[in-house]
Amino acid sequence: MIIPIRCFSCGKPIAHLYEKFKEGQKSGKSNKEILDELGLERYCCRSMFLGQSDTLELVNKFKKF
């Protein structure tokens, strides 16, 4: 899945923050610390990041028509 451009609930632009979020996870920080540093205060925006799963590599393995 690809992160949406805007939050579905409030409409705040969030896609530009996803790369920074992934870098923070790789560096070993907790999700709470990363989301606080990015300035995401609303629970709807935070849930968009926490509920995201990268399945692009899995989907690419299947045949295309």
N, C-alpha and C positions, 0 to 999 in steps of 0.2 A: 504494500500500500504506500501511497505517496501522501505526505502530510498536506492537509488542505491549506489553501492560501489564507483563508480567514477562519476564525472560530465559528462553529455552526450556531452557537447560542448568542454570543454578543457581537460578532462581526469584527472583532479586533484582528488585524493582520498578524499572523504568527509564523508563517512559512519561513521567513528569513532567519528565525531564531533556531530552527531545527538542527542545522549543522553545528552551532555552538553547543547545543544540548548534547549531541552525540559525542563531541570532543570532550565535554565534561564527564560523560559517563566513562569514556576510555581512560581518562586520567584518574578515575577512582573516587570521584566526589559522589556524595549522596544526591538522589534526585531532588530532594527538598532544597539543598544548597544551590544546585544548578538553576532551578526554577526561580528561586529568590534573586539570584544574581541577574537573571534575564529580565526581571521585572514583571513576571507573570504572577499576579495576585489573585485573579478570579479563579474559582475552582473549575469553571467550565474550560478555560484555556489550559489549565494545568492538566486536566483530564485528557485533553487532546494529545498531549505529549506522552503521558503515562500509558495511554491505551494504544499507542501506535506500535505496530509490529512491522518489521522489514521483511516482506515476503517476495520482493522482486527477484532475488536470486532463485528462489524456489519455483516461481512461475516461469522463469526463463528456461527451465529444464524441459518443459513440455513442448511437444510439436506444435508448429504453427501451420495453419492451413494455407 
